[in-house]
Amino acid sequence: MSLYNVFDISASGMSAQNVRLNTTASNISNANSVSSSQDETYRARQPVFAAELTKASASMSNPQGSSVGVKVLGIVESDKPLQIEYNPNHPSADKDGYIYKPNVNIVEEMANMISASRSYETNVQIADAAKQMLSKTLSLGQR
């Protein structure tokens, strides 16, 4: 694998972690929202990642020629049950006096944010190490 392919892999990893951080931020910002129906209530979202299979199969036939990065397949909503609370005095209560809160767990989201941030940082460090190796390689012929 070429050192240039490391930049592609690292960039796809940073892009994927950026999606993960944005999704987590959206979950946290909507954690305390309230709704009067289950259909309108925010549901926690999670990104789904996969290896770029087209590049993976190409790299099997030509291991020196291509790299395998990360692809974001999509973002799915959690199927965990919503938090239902009886609060007839709330302005958003339905006709039966219930309000609906998102199924977002703040502790899980904070752990997810820390993990995504560290993964992003690791990808930056990998790209920086590859840049330093390329720079050292170029400077070998100058002496």
Secondary structure, 3 states (H helix, E strand, C coil): CCHHHHHHHHHHHHHHHHHHHHHHHHHHHCCCCCECCCCCCCCCEEEEEEECHHHHHHHHHCCCCCCCCEEEEEEEECCCCCEEEECCCCCCCCCCCEEEECCCCHHHHHHHHHHHHHHHHHHHHHHHHHHHHHHHHHHHCCC
